[in-house]
């Protein structure tokens, strides 16, 4: 069961969709959560660490939901 989930997580369709979602939602979340840092120009390691996480969250949510949906269709 888990191997099918992992296989579905890394399907080309899943990955492409998740990247598209992250590229749309990531900047929106970054502006909402880090607007003060962006306006001040205070870009340190902490900012870039949070930036990566901010893009990874929508990527993972999209990939997870796609993998689950593919798993449901296979049943």
Residue, then its C-alpha position, 0 to 999 in steps of 0.5 A: x500500500x505504501x509503495x503505491x502511495x510513494x509511486x503516486x507521489x512521484x508520478x510525473x503528473x503529481x510532481x508537475x501539478x505540485x510544482x505549479x501549485x507551489x509556484x502560485x501559492x508560495x509567493x502569496x504565502x511569502x508576502x503574507x508571512x514575510x512582508x515586513x522582512x521583504x520591505x525592510x530588505x533584511x534577508x538573512x539565513x532565517x528568511x531563506x529557510x522560511x522561504x523554502x518551507x513556505x514553498x514546500x508546504x503547498x507542494x507537499x499538500x498538493x502531492x499528498x492529495x494527488x497521490x491519495x486521489x490516484x490511490x483511490x482511483x486504482x481501487 
